[in-house]
Amino acid sequence: MVRFVCLQCNVEEDIPKVVVEYCDAMDDGDISVPPRFSCEKCGGEMIPKKYKGVHGIQYEY
């Protein structure tokens, strides 16, 4: 599991690592930007607290 935090309401959510890695691999955008999800509580942007991406980049909030 990868822990994500909402930048608006600070709610935290665990997302399965396989889901995060799939989205990371399929994203053809800027690899310096971590995978992001929408917060189910407020609709804000959620980013990983700590995650090593499929391209070898370490993201840490």
Secondary structure, DSSP 4 states (H G I P E B T S, - for coil): -EEEEETTT--EEEE-HHHHHHHHHH--S-TTSPP-EE-TTT--EEEESEEE-TTS-EEE-
